[in-house]
Amino acid sequence: MNMKHDFPAMAEGNIVYVRRVDLTELPDEVRQQVPDLDSLYAVHGVDGERLALVRDRNLAFVLARQNELEPVSVH
């Protein structure tokens, strides 16, 4: 789960979306890496592409800001 990732340049600016993802929506290999959780948080580009999965919401916002992206929460 802890892999370095270079975020692509965002065509429509630097906004990314953060949302909670239930583990049942994710592939088995991801669920096996986090057996003690029931959800993760995803960072998505404006086109909907999932850029990252992290353990909690705060970490998703920190990750986005560290990559000079502006996170927005999605419910």
C-alpha positions in Angstrom: 0.0 0.0 0.0 2.9 2.4 0.6 4.2 3.0 -2.9 5.6 6.2 -4.3 3.4 7.6 -7.1 4.0 10.6 -9.4 0.7 12.3 -9.9 0.0 13.3 -13.5 -0.4 17.0 -14.3 -4.0 18.0 -14.1 -5.4 19.5 -17.3 -8.2 21.4 -15.5 -6.1 22.8 -12.7 -5.0 21.3 -9.5 -8.3 20.1 -7.9 -8.6 16.5 -6.7 -11.5 14.9 -5.0 -11.4 12.9 -1.8 -14.0 10.3 -0.9 -14.6 7.4 1.4 -14.4 4.0 -0.3 -16.0 0.9 1.2 -13.6 -2.1 1.1 -16.3 -4.2 -0.6 -15.8 -1.9 -3.7 -12.2 -2.8 -4.0 -10.3 -5.8 -5.4 -9.4 -8.7 -3.1 -5.6 -7.9 -3.3 -6.3 -4.4 -1.8 -8.6 -5.8 0.9 -6.0 -8.3 2.0 -3.5 -5.5 2.6 -5.8 -3.8 5.1 -7.8 -6.5 7.0 -8.4 -4.4 10.0 -10.2 -1.6 8.1 -13.7 -1.4 6.6 -12.9 1.6 4.4 -10.2 3.6 2.8 -10.1 7.1 1.3 -9.5 7.7 -2.4 -8.0 10.7 -4.1 -9.5 11.2 -7.6 -8.6 13.5 -10.5 -11.2 15.7 -12.1 -11.7 13.0 -14.8 -12.7 10.4 -12.1 -9.4 8.5 -12.3 -8.4 7.1 -8.9 -4.9 8.4 -8.1 -4.4 7.0 -4.6 -5.9 5.0 -1.8 -5.0 5.9 1.8 -5.9 4.8 5.3 -7.8 8.0 6.4 -9.3 11.2 5.2 -6.7 13.5 6.8 -3.9 11.6 5.1 -5.7 11.9 1.7 -5.7 15.7 2.2 -2.1 15.8 3.3 -1.1 13.7 0.3 -2.9 15.9 -2.2 -1.4 19.1 -0.7 2.1 17.6 -0.7 1.7 17.1 -4.4 0.5 20.7 -4.9 -3.1 19.7 -5.5 -6.2 21.2 -4.0 -8.3 18.5 -2.3 -12.1 18.8 -2.2 -14.3 16.4 -0.2 -16.9 14.4 -2.0 -19.8 12.8 0.0 
